[in-house]
Amino acid sequence: MLLADEPTTALDVTIQAQVLEMIAKLKKDFNTSMIMISHNLGVVAEVCDDLAVIYAGEIVELGSREAIFDRPKHPYTLGLFGAVPHLDDDKERLSPISGLPPDPSNLPMGCHFNPRCPLVTGQCRSEKIALREIEPGHFCRCINVANPEG
């Protein structure tokens, strides 16, 4: 198993490409899997098959690259994608996630994202929300995301 923690942070695109190429070669040569930790959604889209979106130490969304990139559901995941610039988008400003990340030594009750969430309810503030399957192989920790069955 190869662990890559922010392997391309602060690198220019040429060096970044070389690092990603080297990682791909190591995976192939050693026939191994890799866990990559990154905030760079472009790198994640290029390298990863499956994703776990983590907020305040908890997985809030889990699934294949296609499920997360094509059908993001958790408000934090949606916020991450809303904060990424797109060349074909004529928006004047990005949509940042409101508020600040919580203090890890004093996490909010219930869903840890609740102070920043646009969908927050009383239940989100008071109850621990379970990670549940919303479509085959796609999991989300949000009570406001409907199952396909209703």
C-alpha positions in Angstrom: 0.0 0.0 0.0 1.3 3.4 -0.9 0.2 6.5 1.2 0.5 9.9 -0.5 -0.3 12.8 1.7 -0.7 16.0 -0.3 2.0 14.9 -2.7 1.5 17.7 -5.2 0.9 20.7 -2.8 2.7 23.8 -3.7 4.2 22.3 -6.9 4.1 23.9 -10.3 2.1 21.9 -12.9 5.1 20.4 -14.6 6.6 19.0 -11.4 3.1 18.0 -10.2 2.7 15.9 -13.4 6.1 14.3 -12.9 5.1 13.3 -9.3 1.8 11.9 -10.4 3.5 9.9 -13.2 6.0 8.5 -10.6 3.2 7.5 -8.3 1.4 5.8 -11.1 4.6 3.9 -12.0 5.1 2.8 -8.4 1.5 1.6 -8.2 2.0 -0.4 -11.4 5.5 -1.7 -10.6 4.6 -2.9 -7.1 1.0 -3.9 -8.0 -0.3 -2.0 -5.1 -3.1 0.3 -4.1 -2.7 3.9 -2.9 -4.4 6.1 -0.4 -4.1 9.8 -1.5 -4.9 12.6 0.8 -5.4 15.9 -1.1 -7.4 19.1 -1.3 -6.7 19.3 -5.1 -9.9 18.0 -6.8 -8.1 18.0 -10.2 -5.5 15.6 -8.9 -8.1 13.5 -7.2 -10.1 13.3 -10.5 -7.1 12.2 -12.4 -5.6 9.7 -10.0 -8.3 8.2 -7.7 -10.9 5.5 -8.5 -12.8 5.8 -5.2 -13.2 8.8 -2.9 -13.9 9.6 0.8 -14.8 13.2 1.4 -13.8 14.0 5.0 -14.9 16.9 7.2 -13.8 17.3 10.8 -12.3 13.8 10.9 -15.5 12.1 9.6 -16.3 10.6 6.2 -19.3 12.7 5.0 -19.5 11.2 1.5 -18.0 8.0 0.0 -18.2 6.5 -3.4 -16.6 6.1 -6.8 -15.0 9.0 -8.6 -18.0 9.1 -11.0 -20.5 9.1 -8.2 -18.8 11.9 -6.2 -17.8 14.1 -9.2 -21.1 13.6 -11.2 -23.6 13.3 -8.4 -22.2 15.0 -5.2 -24.8 15.0 -2.4 -23.4 16.1 0.9 -23.5 19.9 1.4 -19.8 20.0 2.2 -18.9 18.1 -1.0 -21.2 20.5 -2.9 -19.4 23.4 -1.3 -16.0 22.1 -2.3 -17.1 21.8 -5.9 -18.7 25.3 -5.7 -15.4 26.8 -4.6 -13.5 25.5 -7.6 -13.1 27.8 -10.7 -14.3 26.5 -14.0 -12.9 27.8 -17.3 -16.3 27.5 -19.1 -18.2 29.3 -16.3 -18.7 33.1 -16.5 -19.4 33.6 -12.8 -17.9 36.7 -11.4 -17.1 35.1 -8.0 -16.7 31.6 -6.6 -19.1 30.2 -4.0 -17.0 29.7 -0.9 -18.3 27.6 2.0 -19.6 30.0 4.7 -18.1 30.1 8.2 -14.9 28.6 9.5 -13.9 25.0 10.1 -14.6 23.9 13.7 -12.0 23.6 16.4 -11.0 19.9 16.4 -10.9 19.9 20.2 -14.4 21.3 20.5 -16.5 19.8 17.7 -20.2 20.8 17.4 -22.8 18.3 18.5 -24.6 16.3 15.9 -23.3 16.7 12.4 -19.9 18.5 12.6 -20.8 20.5 9.4 -24.0 21.9 10.9 -22.8 25.4 11.8 -21.8 25.9 8.1 -24.6 23.9 6.4 -27.3 25.6 4.3 -29.6 22.6 4.9 -29.2 22.4 8.7 -32.1 21.3 10.9 -32.6 20.8 14.6 -31.9 17.1 14.1 -28.5 17.9 12.5 -27.6 20.0 15.5 -28.5 17.4 18.1 -28.1 13.9 16.6 -25.1 12.0 15.2 -25.9 11.3 11.5 -25.2 7.9 10.1 -23.4 7.3 6.9 -26.0 5.7 4.7 -26.1 4.3 1.2 -28.0 6.7 -1.2 -27.4 4.7 -4.3 -25.4 1.4 -4.8 -21.9 2.1 -3.6 -22.5 5.8 -2.9 -22.8 6.8 0.8 -23.6 10.1 2.4 -23.8 11.4 6.0 -26.8 13.8 5.6 -30.4 13.4 6.6 -31.5 15.9 3.9 -30.3 13.8 1.0 -33.1 11.6 -0.2 -32.7 7.9 -1.1 -33.6 7.2 -4.7 -36.5 5.1 -3.4 -37.8 8.2 -1.6 
